[in-house]
Amino acid sequence: MSPAIVVFFSSFVFIALKAFQQLNVVHDKYWFIMPTSFAMAGCEIIVISTVAHGFSFPVWFSLGTGAGLGCICSMFVHKRVR
């Protein structure tokens, strides 16, 4: 699979989890903090290991796009669930 695609999806999930984690803290959802932290760590490892193999514009663009869309998605889901 293309590194840009891997980074896009990993970044999407990672940033969505970061936003979700922030919302957990703000709304005192203690039960979700540890599982979310472990999921974030897994995504972070994937992103770092993929980017460490070489920087390129497609990887950079995929990382930024996935991160932005992941945050928007998390905000949308949180608003609908809450």
C-alpha positions as CSV (number, residue, x, y, z in Angstrom):
1,M,0.0,0.0,0.0
2,S,1.2,3.5,-0.8
3,P,2.8,5.4,2.2
4,A,0.6,8.4,1.5
5,I,-2.5,6.3,1.9
6,V,-1.3,4.7,5.1
7,V,-0.3,8.1,6.5
8,F,-3.7,9.6,5.5
9,F,-5.8,7.0,7.3
10,S,-3.4,6.8,10.3
11,S,-3.4,10.5,10.6
12,F,-7.2,10.7,10.2
13,V,-7.8,8.2,13.0
14,F,-5.0,9.6,15.2
15,I,-6.3,13.2,15.2
16,A,-9.9,12.0,15.5
17,L,-8.8,10.2,18.6
18,K,-6.9,13.2,19.9
19,A,-10.0,15.3,19.5
20,F,-12.1,12.6,21.2
21,Q,-9.6,12.4,24.0
22,Q,-9.8,16.1,24.6
23,L,-13.6,15.9,24.7
24,N,-13.4,13.0,27.2
25,V,-11.3,15.1,29.5
26,V,-13.6,18.2,29.2
27,H,-16.7,16.1,29.9
28,D,-15.1,13.9,32.6
29,K,-15.4,10.6,30.7
30,Y,-12.7,8.7,32.7
31,W,-13.6,5.3,31.3
32,F,-12.7,6.3,27.8
33,I,-9.3,7.9,28.6
34,M,-7.1,4.8,28.8
35,P,-8.5,2.9,25.7
36,T,-8.3,6.1,23.7
37,S,-4.7,6.7,24.8
38,F,-3.7,3.2,23.7
39,A,-5.4,3.6,20.3
40,M,-3.6,7.0,19.9
41,A,-0.3,5.4,20.7
42,G,-0.8,2.8,18.0
43,C,-1.7,5.4,15.3
44,E,1.2,7.5,16.3
45,I,3.6,4.6,15.9
46,I,2.2,4.0,12.4
47,V,2.5,7.6,11.4
48,I,6.0,8.1,12.8
49,S,7.4,4.9,11.3
50,T,5.9,5.7,7.9
51,V,7.2,9.2,7.8
52,A,10.6,8.1,9.1
53,H,11.2,6.2,5.9
54,G,11.3,9.4,3.9
55,F,9.6,12.8,3.6
56,S,7.8,13.6,0.4
57,F,5.0,16.0,-0.7
58,P,2.4,13.3,-1.0
59,V,3.1,12.0,2.5
60,W,3.0,15.6,3.9
61,F,-0.2,16.4,2.1
62,S,-1.8,13.1,3.2
63,L,-0.8,13.7,6.8
64,G,-2.3,17.2,6.9
65,T,-5.4,16.3,5.1
66,G,-6.1,13.2,7.2
67,A,-5.5,15.2,10.4
68,G,-7.9,18.0,9.4
69,L,-10.6,15.6,8.3
70,G,-10.1,13.4,11.4
71,C,-10.7,16.4,13.7
72,I,-13.8,17.5,11.8
73,C,-15.2,14.0,11.9
74,S,-14.6,13.7,15.6
75,M,-16.3,17.0,16.3
76,F,-19.3,15.9,14.1
77,V,-19.6,12.5,15.9
78,H,-19.3,14.1,19.3
79,K,-22.0,16.6,18.6
80,R,-24.3,14.0,17.2
81,V,-23.7,11.5,20.1
82,R,-24.0,14.2,22.8
